């Protein structure tokens, strides 16, 4: 009886702990954004806040996850991660994944003065979120 109870307790613990350990969640994304924002110079901070409009940096960092339930954004599902076969080296491709989307957003933002305001905001939202995703467990790794 003790063995069955121990196994049950371990299983419950594993399920509840592992669910939280595989993703930053809302608070984790907020912390990543706060840390990154802290290291920007004052001029850049003002530009970012201007383009985010009424969104805080914390809201910007969670925007992609907040919109996941909106089917309009289904095309973004593969943008949160990158899977690779074990033993391979990443080679750039046209596949839309976390790295290609980040790369595109960063390149576009280099020209922020010449692109539409809504496109600057979208690129900032992508960067705020995907940098957090890039550094969390199971968002970059071996394909299953």
C-alpha positions in Angstrom: 0.0 0.0 0.0 2.8 2.4 0.9 4.5 1.7 -2.5 1.3 2.5 -4.4 0.7 5.7 -2.4 4.4 6.7 -3.0 4.0 6.1 -6.8 0.8 8.1 -6.9 2.3 11.0 -5.0 5.3 11.0 -7.3 3.1 10.9 -10.4 1.0 13.8 -9.2 4.2 15.8 -8.3 5.8 15.0 -11.6 2.7 16.2 -13.6 2.2 19.4 -11.7 5.9 20.3 -11.5 6.8 19.4 -15.1 3.9 21.5 -16.4 5.3 24.6 -14.8 9.0 23.8 -15.6 8.5 23.5 -19.4 7.3 27.1 -20.0 7.9 30.5 -18.5 4.3 31.3 -18.5 3.0 34.9 -18.3 5.2 36.0 -15.4 8.3 34.5 -16.9 7.7 36.4 -20.2 7.2 39.6 -18.1 10.4 39.2 -16.3 12.4 38.6 -19.5 10.9 41.8 -21.0 11.6 43.8 -17.9 15.3 42.7 -17.8 15.8 43.4 -21.5 14.0 46.8 -21.3 16.2 47.7 -18.3 19.3 47.4 -20.5 18.1 49.7 -23.3 19.3 53.3 -23.3 16.7 56.0 -22.5 16.3 57.1 -26.1 15.6 53.5 -27.3 13.2 53.0 -24.4 11.2 56.0 -25.5 11.0 54.9 -29.1 9.8 51.4 -28.0 7.2 52.8 -25.7 6.0 55.2 -28.5 5.4 52.3 -30.9 3.8 50.0 -28.3 1.2 52.7 -27.7 -1.1 51.7 -24.9 0.6 48.3 -24.3 3.1 47.9 -21.5 6.3 45.9 -22.1 4.8 43.1 -20.0 1.7 43.0 -22.2 3.9 43.1 -25.3 5.9 40.1 -24.0 2.7 38.0 -23.6 0.9 39.2 -26.7 1.6 36.1 -28.8 0.5 33.7 -26.1 -2.6 35.8 -25.3 -3.6 35.7 -29.0 -3.1 31.9 -29.3 -6.8 31.2 -28.7 -7.7 33.6 -31.6 -7.8 31.4 -34.7 -6.8 34.3 -36.9 -3.3 33.9 -35.5 -3.0 30.1 -36.2 -0.3 30.8 -38.7 2.0 31.9 -35.9 1.9 28.6 -34.0 5.2 27.3 -35.4 6.9 30.6 -34.7 7.3 29.9 -31.0 9.9 27.1 -31.3 12.5 25.3 -33.4 13.0 21.6 -33.6 16.0 19.9 -35.1 17.2 16.4 -35.5 19.8 15.3 -33.0 23.4 15.6 -34.3 22.5 18.2 -36.9 23.5 21.9 -37.2 20.9 24.5 -37.9 21.0 25.9 -41.4 18.9 28.9 -42.3 15.9 28.0 -44.4 12.6 29.6 -45.6 10.7 27.6 -42.9 8.9 30.0 -40.6 10.2 29.3 -37.2 11.4 31.2 -34.2 14.8 32.0 -35.7 13.5 33.1 -39.1 10.8 35.3 -37.6 13.2 36.9 -35.2 15.7 37.6 -38.0 13.0 39.1 -40.2 11.6 41.3 -37.4 15.1 42.6 -36.5 16.0 43.4 -40.1 12.7 45.3 -40.5 13.2 47.3 -37.3 16.5 48.5 -38.6 14.4 50.5 -41.0 11.7 51.5 -38.4 11.6 55.1 -39.7 10.5 54.0 -43.2 8.0 51.3 -42.4 4.4 51.6 -41.2 3.8 52.2 -37.5 1.7 49.0 -37.2 4.5 47.0 -38.7 7.0 48.4 -36.2 4.6 47.5 -33.4 4.1 44.0 -34.7 7.9 43.4 -35.0 8.4 44.7 -31.4 5.6 42.3 -30.2 7.2 39.4 -31.9 10.7 40.2 -30.6 9.5 40.8 -27.0 7.8 37.4 -27.0 10.1 35.2 -29.1 13.3 36.2 -27.2 11.6 34.8 -24.1 10.5 31.6 -25.9 14.0 31.1 -27.4 15.4 30.8 -23.9 12.9 28.5 -22.3 13.0 24.8 -22.0 11.6 22.7 -24.9 11.2 25.6 -27.3 14.5 24.9 -29.1 15.7 21.3 -29.2 15.5 17.9 -30.8 12.5 17.0 -32.9 10.5 14.1 -31.4 
